[in-house]
Amino acid sequence: MNCASCGQELDSRAIFCSKCGSAVDIYVAGLPTAGIAVAALISVFFVPVLGIVLGYVARSEIKNSRGTKVGRGLATAAIVLGWVFSISYILFFVIWIALLLASTPDSLLVD
């Protein structure tokens, strides 16, 4: 590996160039993110129940990977948002039906 500034040959463990003193660009590859965690977070906005299921599957996959995959935060966010959206939808429909029944004239209701 050579210094980007002066071209000096560098030791593989070098952080700074011994000739010019400039910092060595070091690229450290991160751990891969579990794709299912990303899918869970995206799907929770369209089908919350699917996001919840994929979130739990992703957390299990990440846990069983023994540190070779990341994305636990994405999976947890999908689970939390999925539950919040699901409960919100249920409450919305319950309130909507209650308002619909309350506004219906008594003559249309079945005795």
Secondary structure, 3 states (H helix, E strand, C coil): CECCCCCCECCCCCCECCCCCCECCCCCCCCCECHHHHHHHHHCCCCHHHHHHHHHHHHHHHHHCCCCCECHHHHHHHHHHHHHHHHHHHHHHHHHHHHHHHHCCHHHCCC
